[in-house]
Each structure stands twice: as C-alpha cells, then as structure tokens.
Amino acid sequence: MLKRGLIAAGGLALLLGLVFGRDVSSYVKTTVGWVNSTVKDAVPVQFELDRARKMIQGLDPEIGRHKREIAREELELRKLAAQVQQDNEKLSKNWSEIETLKTDLSRGNSNYVYAGHSYTSKQVETDLTNRFERYQTRDATVQKLNMILTARQRGLEAAQEKLKAMIAAKRQLEVEVENLEARMKMVEVAKASSEFHIDDSQLSRTRQLLSDIESRIEVDAQLVNADDLVLDEIPVGVPAEQVKILDRIAEFEKSKGQGTDEAKLVGVEK
C-alpha cells in the first residue's frame, strides 16, 4: 500500500509538472490557500464563537497553575523573610556583645569577669576575634539572603502582575465574544427583516388571503345593494333647493310682467 501511494504521488507530481511546468509550485500554494479560505468561510459564525469560548476556557488551567505557583512563592517568601529578620536580630545581638568586649579590652586590664567567671585579656582577645569572624560570616550570609529575598519579591510581583494581566485579558476576550455574538444576532434580525419583504413567506400569503376575502365581501355587499336599484326611471322628487329656486324665478317673472304675456301667448296659440 505504501509503495502504491508513493507511486501515485510521484505520478501526480509528474503530471502537474507537465501541465503547469515551473509554475506548479505557485499553483499548488494558491490552490491550498483557496481551499483553506473556502473551508473557513463555510464554517458557521456561531460555531466559531463557540470555539472561541472553549479556547478562552482553555486559559483557566494555565491561570490556575500561575495562582498555585504564586501562592507557593508567597509562602516561601514569608518563611525567608522571617528567617532574615531572625538572623538580623542575632547579628544585632552579636554586634552588641562584640562592642562590649571591644570596649572592655580597650581598657588594658589583665583580667575580666563575665557571668561570675574571670578571663585573662588574652582569652578575651581570642574570644573577640572568633566572635568577629563569625559575625562577618553571618553578616555576609544575611546580606545574600536579603538580596535573594529582594530578587524573589520582585519576581513575585512580576508574576502577580502577569496573572492580573492574564485574568484581565481573559475577561476582555469574553466581553469581545459577547459583543460579537450580539452583533451577529442583530445582523440576523436585520437580515430576517429585509428578507421578510421580498420572500413568499407564510405570513405574506396569509395577508394576501385576508385581502382576497375582504374584496369578496365588498363585492357581495354591492350586489345586495344593487337589488334595491331600478334603472331607466326619471326621479320624480325635486330637491328642496331646486323648488325654491323655481319659485324665486316665477316671482321674479311675475314682478316683471313676463308671466302675463306668456299666458296671453299661450291663450292665442290655443
């Protein structure tokens, strides 16, 4: 199977080389890019938003790990700070004892009494020398511990700031996803509204049916009213306003004497 696959791949490469020549590489790259772009465009936006949410949720384990590391470092630094404070207190006490012995030895006495015991000046000098050497060693150690404590405190502060930034970035990403989803829903609503006016939806068909029903009812109503109408008859009744105007004209003619002349003419004709 492997051999057949290699032979098929070689044959395909040879065929592409013969068809496209030196441009085969650019054709292949362009085709791969076009396919990737087409596949991405075909993925639903809601699916991509859900994938973004899962990626944001994937930050929680890393944030939790940083929290544990910071908590562990805070505990270690508290212990180290307590140790440094204790060593500084011991150094202060040791230096006070060294100051006492130095002051006493500078007097030049031959014997010194401490806690009920007598010591020669040589013994005091030897003890002072040993104390001072131990003090120097402890002082150097405490200084290094102070440097370590300071450096680790700075590292802890940097880690805390990084954790705060990660949490803030995660929240910002969540807000951006919510905003994108809200915008997507608004676009979907607008798209649905625009499509409502042009498509043959169930609602538009229902409205057309109601309009047809209304037209039929109006036609039936007109047919019912048409039964009471009689065509080709002269209306006998004269409007009140028309009667009044005729009376006015007759009165006017009577006052001018035209009515009498017309009556005479009528009599002659008869």
ZAROMI-872364 format. One record per residue (C-alpha): residue number from 1; residue in one letter; x, y, z. Coordinates in steps of 0.1 Angstrom, whole numbers, plus 5000, padded with zeros to 4 digits. Each point is the difference from the previous one (the first is absolute). Example, Ala and Ser with C-alpha at 12.3 -4.5 7.8 and 13.67 -1.06 7.14 Angstrom:
# ZAROMI-872364
[1,'A',[5123,4955,5078]]
[2,'S',[5014,5034,4993]]
END
This chain:
# ZAROMI-872364
[1,'M',[5000,5000,5000]]
[2,'L',[5028,5024,5009]]
[3,'K',[5017,4992,4967]]
[4,'R',[4968,5007,4980]]
[5,'G',[4995,5032,5019]]
[6,'L',[5035,5012,4992]]
[7,'I',[4996,4990,4963]]
[8,'A',[4967,5019,4999]]
[9,'A',[5015,5031,5016]]
[10,'G',[5029,4999,4976]]
[11,'G',[4977,4996,4970]]
[12,'L',[4979,5030,5012]]
[13,'A',[5030,5021,5005]]
[14,'L',[5013,4991,4965]]
[15,'L',[4966,5008,4985]]
[16,'L',[4998,5034,5017]]
[17,'G',[5036,5007,4988]]
[18,'L',[4991,4992,4965]]
[19,'V',[4968,5021,5000]]
[20,'F',[5012,5031,5019]]
[21,'G',[5037,4998,4996]]
[22,'R',[5021,5022,5022]]
[23,'D',[4968,5017,5014]]
[24,'V',[4988,4968,5016]]
[25,'S',[5012,5012,5035]]
[26,'S',[4980,5032,4998]]
[27,'Y',[4969,4982,4987]]
[28,'V',[5002,4975,5029]]
[29,'K',[5004,5028,5026]]
[30,'T',[4972,5020,4986]]
[31,'T',[4977,4970,4999]]
[32,'V',[5008,4991,5036]]
[33,'G',[4994,5036,5011]]
[34,'W',[4967,5002,4980]]
[35,'V',[4988,4967,5015]]
[36,'N',[5009,5011,5036]]
[37,'S',[4982,5033,4994]]
[38,'T',[4969,4983,4986]]
[39,'V',[4998,4975,5029]]
[40,'K',[5003,5028,5026]]
[41,'D',[4973,5021,4983]]
[42,'A',[4977,4969,5000]]
[43,'V',[5003,4996,5038]]
[44,'P',[4970,5016,5018]]
[45,'V',[5008,5031,5020]]
[46,'Q',[4982,4986,5031]]
[47,'F',[5023,4970,4998]]
[48,'E',[5031,5022,4999]]
[49,'L',[4986,5020,5030]]
[50,'D',[4995,4968,5020]]
[51,'R',[5036,4990,4990]]
[52,'A',[5013,5033,5013]]
[53,'R',[4981,4995,5033]]
[54,'K',[5017,4966,5004]]
[55,'M',[5034,5015,4993]]
[56,'I',[4994,5027,5026]]
[57,'Q',[4989,4973,5025]]
[58,'G',[5033,4982,4991]]
[59,'L',[5018,5029,5017]]
[60,'D',[4986,4990,5034]]
[61,'P',[5025,4971,5007]]
[62,'E',[5029,5023,4992]]
[63,'I',[4986,5027,5022]]
[64,'G',[4994,4975,5028]]
[65,'R',[5036,4988,4996]]
[66,'H',[5013,5035,5004]]
[67,'K',[4978,5006,5030]]
[68,'R',[5015,4969,5017]]
[69,'E',[5035,5010,4992]]
[70,'I',[4994,5035,5014]]
[71,'A',[4985,4986,5031]]
[72,'R',[5029,4976,5005]]
[73,'E',[5025,5028,4994]]
[74,'E',[4982,5023,5025]]
[75,'L',[5002,4974,5027]]
[76,'E',[5037,4994,4993]]
[77,'L',[5008,5037,5001]]
[78,'R',[4982,5004,5033]]
[79,'K',[5022,4973,5014]]
[80,'L',[5031,5015,4985]]
[81,'A',[4991,5035,5013]]
[82,'A',[4995,4986,5035]]
[83,'Q',[5034,4982,4998]]
[84,'V',[5017,5032,4988]]
[85,'Q',[4984,5020,5028]]
[86,'Q',[5011,4974,5026]]
[87,'D',[5035,5000,4986]]
[88,'N',[5001,5038,5001]]
[89,'E',[4989,5000,5037]]
[90,'K',[5028,4975,5007]]
[91,'L',[5025,5021,4982]]
[92,'S',[4989,5030,5020]]
[93,'K',[5005,4981,5033]]
[94,'N',[5034,4986,4988]]
[95,'W',[5011,5035,4991]]
[96,'S',[4989,5014,5034]]
[97,'E',[5021,4972,5017]]
[98,'I',[5030,5008,4978]]
[99,'E',[4997,5037,5009]]
[100,'T',[5000,4991,5037]]
[101,'L',[5031,4978,4997]]
[102,'K',[5018,5026,4979]]
[103,'T',[4992,5027,5025]]
[104,'D',[5012,4979,5029]]
[105,'L',[5031,4988,4982]]
[106,'S',[5010,5036,4991]]
[107,'R',[5003,5008,5037]]
[108,'G',[5032,4979,5002]]
[109,'N',[4991,4980,5030]]
[110,'S',[5017,4966,5007]]
[111,'N',[4968,4982,5011]]
[112,'Y',[4963,5004,4992]]
[113,'V',[4970,4985,5018]]
[114,'Y',[4970,4989,4980]]
[115,'A',[4970,4981,5016]]
[116,'G',[5021,4992,5031]]
[117,'H',[5030,4987,4981]]
[118,'S',[5034,5016,4997]]
[119,'Y',[5018,5002,4966]]
[120,'T',[5034,5012,4990]]
[121,'S',[5004,5028,4974]]
[122,'K',[5014,4973,4976]]
[123,'Q',[4969,4979,5004]]
[124,'V',[4977,5030,4995]]
[125,'E',[5020,5010,4969]]
[126,'T',[4998,4965,4985]]
[127,'D',[4962,4998,5007]]
[128,'L',[4995,5035,4985]]
[129,'T',[5020,4989,4969]]
[130,'N',[4979,4968,4996]]
[131,'R',[4967,5019,5005]]
[132,'F',[5010,5027,4975]]
[133,'E',[5009,4973,4973]]
[134,'R',[4967,4982,5006]]
[135,'Y',[4982,5033,4999]]
[136,'Q',[5015,5008,4966]]
[137,'T',[4990,4966,4986]]
[138,'R',[4965,5004,5013]]
[139,'D',[4997,5035,4988]]
[140,'A',[5011,4990,4965]]
[141,'T',[4974,4972,5001]]
[142,'V',[4972,5023,5011]]
[143,'Q',[5009,5025,4973]]
[144,'K',[4998,4972,4974]]
[145,'L',[4966,4989,5014]]
[146,'N',[4988,5036,4999]]
[147,'M',[5011,5002,4963]]
[148,'I',[4982,4967,4993]]
[149,'L',[4969,5012,5019]]
[150,'T',[5000,5033,4980]]
[151,'A',[5004,4982,4967]]
[152,'R',[4973,4974,5007]]
[153,'Q',[4977,5028,5012]]
[154,'R',[5005,5017,4967]]
[155,'G',[4994,4968,4981]]
[156,'L',[4968,4994,5021]]
[157,'E',[4987,5035,4991]]
[158,'A',[5007,4994,4963]]
[159,'A',[4982,4967,5002]]
[160,'Q',[4970,5016,5018]]
[161,'E',[4999,5028,4973]]
[162,'K',[5001,4973,4973]]
[163,'L',[4972,4981,5016]]
[164,'K',[4979,5032,5003]]
[165,'A',[5007,5007,4963]]
[166,'M',[4989,4965,4990]]
[167,'I',[4968,5002,5020]]
[168,'A',[4992,5034,4986]]
[169,'A',[5008,4988,4964]]
[170,'K',[4977,4970,5006]]
[171,'R',[4972,5022,5011]]
[172,'Q',[5005,5023,4971]]
[173,'L',[4999,4971,4976]]
[174,'E',[4968,4988,5016]]
[175,'V',[4985,5035,4995]]
[176,'E',[5011,5001,4964]]
[177,'V',[4984,4966,4993]]
[178,'E',[4967,5012,5016]]
[179,'N',[5001,5032,4979]]
[180,'L',[5007,4980,4969]]
[181,'E',[4971,4977,5007]]
[182,'A',[4977,5030,5007]]
[183,'R',[5010,5015,4967]]
[184,'M',[4995,4967,4982]]
[185,'K',[4964,4998,5014]]
[186,'M',[4993,5036,4990]]
[187,'V',[5012,4992,4965]]
[188,'E',[4979,4969,4999]]
[189,'V',[4969,5020,5011]]
[190,'A',[5007,5026,4974]]
[191,'K',[5005,4974,4974]]
[192,'A',[4968,4982,5009]]
[193,'S',[4981,5034,4999]]
[194,'S',[5013,5008,4966]]
[195,'E',[4992,4966,4986]]
[196,'F',[4965,5002,5014]]
[197,'H',[4990,5026,4975]]
[198,'I',[5012,4982,4969]]
[199,'D',[4994,4963,5007]]
[200,'D',[4968,4980,4996]]
[201,'S',[4996,4992,5037]]
[202,'Q',[4971,4985,5017]]
[203,'L',[4992,5034,5016]]
[204,'S',[4998,5018,4966]]
[205,'R',[4978,4973,4986]]
[206,'T',[4977,5003,5030]]
[207,'R',[4997,5037,4995]]
[208,'Q',[4992,4995,4963]]
[209,'L',[4973,4976,5009]]
[210,'L',[4984,5025,5024]]
[211,'S',[5001,5026,4973]]
[212,'D',[4982,4977,4976]]
[213,'I',[4974,4992,5026]]
[214,'E',[4994,5037,5006]]
[215,'S',[4996,5006,4963]]
[216,'R',[4974,4972,4996]]
[217,'I',[4980,5014,5030]]
[218,'E',[5000,5035,4984]]
[219,'V',[4988,4985,4967]]
[220,'D',[4972,4981,5017]]
[221,'A',[4989,5031,5019]]
[222,'Q',[4998,5020,4967]]
[223,'L',[4979,4972,4984]]
[224,'V',[4976,5001,5029]]
[225,'N',[4996,5038,4998]]
[226,'A',[4995,4997,4962]]
[227,'D',[4967,4981,5004]]
[228,'D',[4983,5031,5014]]
[229,'L',[5010,5022,4970]]
[230,'V',[4975,5005,4970]]
[231,'L',[5017,5011,4968]]
[232,'D',[4986,5023,4972]]
[233,'E',[4975,5019,5022]]
[234,'I',[4998,5037,5003]]
[235,'P',[5001,5012,5036]]
[236,'V',[4968,5017,5009]]
[237,'G',[5009,5017,5031]]
[238,'V',[5016,5035,4996]]
[239,'P',[5026,5010,5025]]
[240,'A',[4988,5027,5024]]
[241,'E',[5027,5024,4988]]
[242,'Q',[4988,4996,4964]]
[243,'V',[4964,5008,5009]]
[244,'K',[5010,5030,5018]]
[245,'I',[5020,5014,4970]]
[246,'L',[4970,4994,4976]]
[247,'D',[4977,5019,5024]]
[248,'R',[5025,5028,5001]]
[249,'I',[5002,5001,4962]]
[250,'A',[4962,5000,4997]]
[251,'E',[4996,5028,5024]]
[252,'F',[5026,5019,4981]]
[253,'E',[4982,4996,4967]]
[254,'K',[4967,5009,5015]]
[255,'S',[5014,5032,5013]]
[256,'K',[5013,5009,4966]]
[257,'G',[4967,4992,4983]]
[258,'Q',[5015,4972,4979]]
[259,'G',[4978,4974,5015]]
[260,'T',[4968,5018,4987]]
[261,'D',[5013,5004,4964]]
[262,'E',[5010,4963,4999]]
[263,'A',[4965,4991,5012]]
[264,'K',[4984,5022,4972]]
[265,'L',[5023,4983,4974]]
[266,'V',[4989,4967,5012]]
[267,'G',[4963,5009,4997]]
[268,'V',[5005,5013,4964]]
[269,'E',[5017,4969,4990]]
[270,'K',[4972,4980,5013]]
END
